[in-house]
Amino acid sequence: MPGLRTPVLLALVLFLIPSAWAQQKDLTLEDYAQWERIGVNTLSPDGTWFAYQITPVEGDGSLRVKRVGDTDEHVFELGSNPRFSNDNAWLAFAIGVSEAERKKMEKSKTRVELSLGLMNLRTAEVDTVEHVQSAVFSDDGRYVAMRKYAPEGQNETGADLVVRHLSTGTHQGIGNVSEYAFSPEGSLLAVAIDATEKLGNGIQLLDLEASSLRVLDSAEKTFSDLTWRDDSFDLAYLREDVQVGEDYPDHVVVIHPRVVDGNEVYVFDAAGRDDFPAGYRVASEGGVRFSDDGSRVFFGLKERIVAEDEDDAADETEDSATEEEDADDAGDEETDDDRVTIAERDKDLDPPGVDIWHWNDPIVQPRQGVIANREKNFTYLSAWTMASDAFAKLADDDIRTVSLTGDQRHGVGYDQTPYQPALRETWNDVYVVDTESGAREQILERIESAWTSPDGDYVIYFRDNDWWSYSVAEGVHRNLTQDVDTQFNNFTAIY
């Protein structure tokens, strides 16, 4: 009998194989529609809670929330974009509308507005706040600021802002808020006001502990880019300046160092400065940010849009009218019926498009189309050191990309112009740029990439099958791997 085990087992397997094939089913489009994928996912800061989105191929998605290690989970239909508070006590998430409802609202040209879900992780209770466009927890987790939607049809971006004290459930509101930002310690909330006809516009500071409101700046201008420096009470923002025949205005940079201590203010105004490049403006597209030590701020410049001269515009209008008259005269021999026939013939054809390549273009034509939107928002990185009032334009048309070092005392600039147009490999000449003076020094030629050490003292790069370092202070290159008996590769990232 023991000798019969193998043949019997083989016969059983051969018998089951046709049965298994017979049970298989071809996938249909309806089957594919039921497939799901995991979307945005996040852990609470202490790692005890996990939230993730489930998105089907067709239909409405959901948000799943569970305590790590538990089998039970909380399911919120139409939920998305989960964010935990830093004290691990709350979860905020957006609540949308169904796909069918969205299509119906879009068809009727009704604005789709989201709601906000607030889940108390200690009790699992959920509160829903309707018509919330954005929400942010304070850094300490004690407050949540919820910005509503601005009324439809108005030019101003201001909307009602509601701040909830999460432990007590009490609320404090402020109107016409376009931007808001909590201080790093969470008890201060800076808001930018954008009211009707700009009356009352400015920057206000709400002290949530003392329930007090303080006006830091006020003008019939637009304020934007509220920025706190990490681990401090330094506040920066941009204030719209005069607009002289341009589509976009200039801006001034305003700094409130330790805003809780007094009324000291630093203002960078390009007007009248000899060190500010002609033909440029401070642009809101570049934002504003502090160096870690708070000694300087970085912002972006854009070239001015020169207003068209009225006389030139009038000449162009006359030339255009003359061309139209000539075209009409030239077409007199063509009957109206002929023109209709041609129009009917061509109505279903795609409009013709022509891409003109030039051998001297630094960026090839297809690439120009890909980066068009990025180029529209591109700004030249610049720096202003408050104590010395030194301004430096760090980037230009050659060195367009400047990456700040860890200490922000220097930047690493990349010049691709000597190697353009480039189709595959990207080569750069690399420069070290001083962020206070703007002085630059070329340290590398024809290299793919370079990285800086966290403290900003060294630049690391790969060349000739070895890893090298460059000391910014000494100006010295060192081969780090020449005495190591192995082969090295050029990895795209080190840290």
Salt bridges, closest charged atoms under 4 A:
ASP70 OD2 - ARG67 NE 3.93
GLU73 OE2 - ARG64 NH1 3.36
GLU99 OE2 - LYS103 NZ 3.54
GLU113 OE2 - ARG111 NH2 2.74
GLU113 OE1 - HIS131 ND1 2.71
ASP127 OD2 - ARG164 NH2 2.90
GLU130 OE1 - HIS131 NE2 3.84
ASP140 OD2 - ARG142 NE 2.77
GLU209 OE2 - ARG142 NH1 2.40
ASP217 OD2 - ARG239 NH1 2.84
ASP234 OD2 - ARG229 NE 2.81
GLU246 OE2 - ARG304 NH1 2.68
ASP250 OD2 - ARG304 NH2 2.98
ASP261 OD2 - ARG258 NE 2.39
ASP275 OD1 - ARG273 NE 2.94
ASP336 OD1 - ARG339 NH2 2.05
GLU344 OE1 - LYS347 NZ 3.30
ASP346 OD1 - ARG345 NE 2.97
GLU375 OE1 - ARG400 NH2 2.63
ASP389 OD1 - ARG273 NH1 2.92
ASP396 OD2 - ARG440 NH1 2.84
ASP407 OD2 - ARG409 NH2 2.45
GLU436 OE1 - ARG296 NH2 3.65
ASP457 OD1 - ARG409 NH2 3.52
GLU474 OE1 - ARG478 NH1 3.08
